[in-house]
Amino acid sequence: MATQIVENILEEAKRHGAKKVSEVQLVIGKMTFLGIDQIRFSYGILVKDTILKDSKLIIEENNGVIQCSSCGFKGPVPIKDDPTYHIPVPTLKCPKCGKEAKIVEGKECTIKSITILKPQEKDNDNQQ
Ligand SMILES: [Zn+2]
């Protein structure tokens, strides 16, 4: 997953003629169950030999949205405290009618923005 993200960022940066990337903003859906720490760690390793090296990584979380096909409810993923595991677990039950709802947001990783450094006109001193 992290590999795919880094590849996408590199592609995007190349398209803009980036020489270096200074900042990357990602939005990670909570329903991907990807750990942010894990992404940060992988990112650090994956960008070592790329123009993304030393870039600042900003991660935002998207809590996710569910939609109920029975009553049309659309809203944030309800979180239920599960006493068995003692952790809050997202449920896919419609809070309005109790029927099964489906995830419409929060399962994706998207690149929100990339701050790139373009080659400057000034420093093309290798022309002679
Ligand atoms: Zn419903």
Residues whose N, C-alpha, C, O or C-beta is under 5 A from the ligand:
A	BS01	ZN	C68 S70 C71 G72 F73 C94 K96 C97 G98 K99
